[in-house]
């Protein structure tokens, strides 16, 4: 199981440098690790712990809290089908069963070629657009079984690669802050009071 690559180790240190405390960079570093390997490899989490000077248990504890972080390998395309009440009434369960048949897997499983993982999930906050599913957290609303079939075909053929990168990559464009615009790390105790909290000078309102 890999640690960060040399390139990502450099990027990880740049991310850490943006924060006043190294531990504050934990979530971005977890995203970076998942982007690298498609899931959170154990050695990568140990590497993160070393970089932020905390224990592996603290890193794993944070990662295990968030459903979006996967500690086991998943397919290139993670398909989440909503089966909560609104989607269920509009055909969500039928859509899930249809995808089970098409992919020949059960929810929680991955296809033999490693391309698709299928999950049934609770509400994904798109009840007015039911039934819904997401692919690598990209939404598809009011989707029919025929449209789901077309989506699978497009993903297999690579026709959606520009809009749906493989699992682990939340965005194709990473945050980049030009050196001359970076605020730099600040020690909390040495920070001044925000401008918007500065008491208004009552003399401005006083009559001349």
N, C-alpha and C positions, 0 to 999 in steps of 0.2 A: 504494500500500500504506500503510495507516494507522499512525500512531503511537498512543500512548495517547490516548483522549479526555480532555477536561478533567476529567471526573468521575473517570476511572480514574487520571489523573495524581495527583490529590489522594489517592486510595486507595493508590497505589503509594508515595507519600511517607510515608503513615501506616504502611505495612508496613515500609518501610526503617527507620523510627524505632524499631521494636521490637527491632532487633538492634544489638549493639555495633559491628559492622562492616557497612557497606552491602552488601558482596558476599554476606553471609550471607543476604540477602533474594532472591538470584537465582532460586532455584527457585519460591518463591511468586509472583514477578513474571512468570515464564514462564507459570505457570498463569493468571495474570490476563490476560496477552496472548492466550493461547489461548482463554480464555473470551470475550474481546471479539470476536475475529475468526473463531473456529472452527479456526484454525491459527495458527502463529507467523509472522506477516508480517515481512518483513525490516526494514522501518522501525520496527516495534515493538521488535525486538531491538536496533536501534541506539539507540532511545530508552532502553531498559533500561540499555544500556552507559553512556549519559550520566548516568542517574540514580545509578548505583552507582560512577561514575568508574572504569570499566574499559573495555577495548577491545571492539569488536563481535566480534572473533575469539574472545575468551574466552566471551562469551555464547553465540555460535553453537556453540562447542566443547562447552559444557555441554548445550545443547539437543539436539545431535546424538547425545549418548551415550544418551539415554532414548527408548525406542520410543514412549512415550506422547505425546511432543511431536511434532506433525506440522508439517513446514515447507512442505508443499503443501496446498492446500484439499482437504478430504474432505467427504463428505456429512453431512447433519444427523445421520444415524445410522450409526455405524461398526460393522459386523458382523464379528466375529472368530470364525471357526469353527475349533475345534481339530481337527487331523488327526494328532496324535501317536499313539503306539502304542495306548494304551487306548481313545481315542476312535475311532481307525481301526478297531479290531476290533469296536467297538459301532455302527458305521455313520456315523462322522464324515465320511468321504470321500463317501458317498452323500448325506449332508446338505448338504455343500458343493456338490456337483454339482446337487442339487435347487435350491438357492438361486441358483446360476448361471443355471439355466433360468428360474426365476421372475423374476429381476431383469434377465435378458438382458445380463449383464456377466460378465467374467472376474475372478478374484481380483486385487486391486490397482486395480480400476476403480471408477468412480462412475456411478450412473445418470444419464441425460440430464437429469432434473429436479433433480439435486443432492441428492436425499433420502437415498440409500443408497450407502455404500462397502463393498465386500466384501473381506475378507482371509482367507487361511488362515494359521493360526499354530501354533506349537509348544505344548507343554504349558502349560495355564493353571491347573494345580494343583487340578484337580477330577476326578482320574482315577476315583474311586469313583462319580462321577455321570455317567459318559460315556453318550452323546455330549453335548458341551457347546458352547455358543457364548456370546459376550458381545455386548451392544449398548451402546456407549458405556461399556464396562467394568462393566455390570450383568450378572450371571450368569443363564443359563438352563440348567438341568440335565436330563439324560435327555430331551432334546427330540426329538420325532418330526418327520417332514416335515410332517404335518398341523398340528402345533403351531407349527412355523416359519411356515407359511402364515398361520395366525391371528395370529401376532405381527406379520408384515408388514402385514396388514390393519389391526390395531389401531394400529400406528405411523402408517400413512398417514391414518387417521381421527382421529388425535390422542388416542386413548383411553388412551395410556400416558404422556402428557406429564407427568403429576404424578410419575411414578416414574423416567422416563428423559428428562431434559432434553437439549437438542441438544448435539452434540459440543462439547467445550471446557469445559463446566460440570461440574465434578466433584461439586459439592454446591450445592444451592439456598441453603443458609444459610451465609453467609460467617462466618469467625471474627470475633467481636466481643468485645473486652476492655474492660469499663467503665473509664473514666479513673481511678477511685479504686482499681482493683485491678491496674493495670499496674505491673510491677516497674521499668520504665524501662531505658534502656541502661546497661550497666555496663562499665567499663574492666577487662579481664581481670586486669591487674596489681594492681588495687586491690580485687579480690574477696577476701573472707575465706574461710577453709577451711570446706567444708560441715560441718554439724553431725554428720552420720553418720561423718565422718572424724576427729572430735575424739577423741583418746586417752581411754580411760576412766580416771577417777580411781581409782587402785588403793586409795586410802585408804578408798573406800566398802566394799571387801571386807575391809579389815583388821579384825581383832578389836578390840573396844573395850578 
